[in-house]
């Protein structure tokens, strides 16, 4: 009787990885059902930021996170930066 050893597949082996400079430093993994937004970490486990049922919502959440990382100080600056990020994503991905 042959015994097969099963090993757990890594995230990269079992899911589609979506990387793009428009969403850097974030990465999106798609498992066929769910989009997982991930922030890679150096020398530690990656941080799962959120789980989304469609790509458009995942990209919108990414835009909000990118705006928050820029340490915006006023409401108008926040709205302006968010619109810039969303326009960039819309131009590239038509969301």
C-alpha positions as a printed Julia matrix, in Angstrom:
95×3 Matrix{Float64}:
   0.0    0.0     0.0
   1.39   3.36   -1.02
   1.22   6.2     1.43
   1.07   9.71    0.05
   2.11  12.58    2.2
  -0.13  15.57    1.86
   1.17  19.0     2.65
  -0.68  22.23    3.05
  -0.32  24.45    0.01
   1.1   27.88    0.54
  -1.07  30.9    -0.17
   0.85  31.54   -3.4
   0.25  27.97   -4.61
  -3.48  27.83   -3.85
  -4.64  31.32   -4.79
  -4.24  33.92   -7.51
  -2.01  36.77   -6.35
  -2.84  40.26   -7.64
  -0.02  42.79   -7.39
  -0.02  46.25   -8.93
   1.8   49.51   -8.26
  -1.59  51.26   -8.01
  -2.37  49.36   -4.78
   1.17  49.0    -3.38
   2.1   48.08   -0.68
  -1.08  45.96   -0.57
  -1.61  42.64   -2.37
  -4.89  40.89   -3.18
  -5.37  37.12   -3.18
  -8.33  35.5    -4.94
  -9.27  31.93   -4.01
 -12.11  31.53   -6.5
 -14.73  32.91   -4.12
 -13.23  35.62   -1.92
 -10.78  38.48   -2.42
  -8.41  38.82    0.54
  -6.65  42.15    0.99
  -3.2   41.63    2.51
  -0.46  43.94    3.71
   2.84  42.03    3.43
   5.2   42.34    6.38
   8.95  41.9     6.45
  10.16  38.87    8.42
   6.72  38.21    9.97
   3.38  36.83    8.87
   1.45  38.99    6.43
  -1.49  40.98    7.81
  -4.9   40.06    6.4
  -6.71  43.4     6.21
 -10.12  42.3     4.92
 -12.2   39.81    2.97
 -14.43  40.9     0.07
 -16.92  39.15   -2.18
 -16.04  41.26   -5.23
 -12.97  43.0    -6.59
 -14.56  46.46   -6.79
 -15.24  46.56   -3.04
 -11.76  45.25   -2.33
 -10.2   48.03   -4.43
 -12.38  50.68   -2.75
 -11.22  49.47    0.66
  -7.63  49.59   -0.58
  -8.12  53.19   -1.69
  -9.34  54.15    1.78
  -6.32  52.49    3.37
  -3.92  54.22    0.98
  -5.45  57.58    1.9
  -5.21  56.83    5.62
  -1.53  55.97    5.29
  -0.75  59.42    3.92
  -1.66  60.97    7.31
  -4.2   63.39    5.85
  -4.94  66.3     8.16
  -8.13  67.97    6.9
 -11.47  66.78    5.56
 -10.96  68.49    2.22
  -7.46  67.01    1.92
  -8.83  63.55    2.75
 -11.59  63.83    0.14
  -9.16  65.19   -2.45
  -6.65  62.37   -1.84
  -9.39  59.7    -1.83
 -10.74  61.01   -5.15
  -7.22  60.96   -6.61
  -6.72  57.33   -5.6
 -10.19  56.3    -6.84
  -9.67  58.11  -10.16
  -6.37  56.31  -10.59
  -7.99  52.94   -9.87
 -10.98  53.74  -12.1
  -8.73  54.72  -14.99
  -6.73  51.54  -14.65
  -9.41  49.01  -13.68
 -12.76  50.65  -14.51
 -14.37  49.94  -11.12
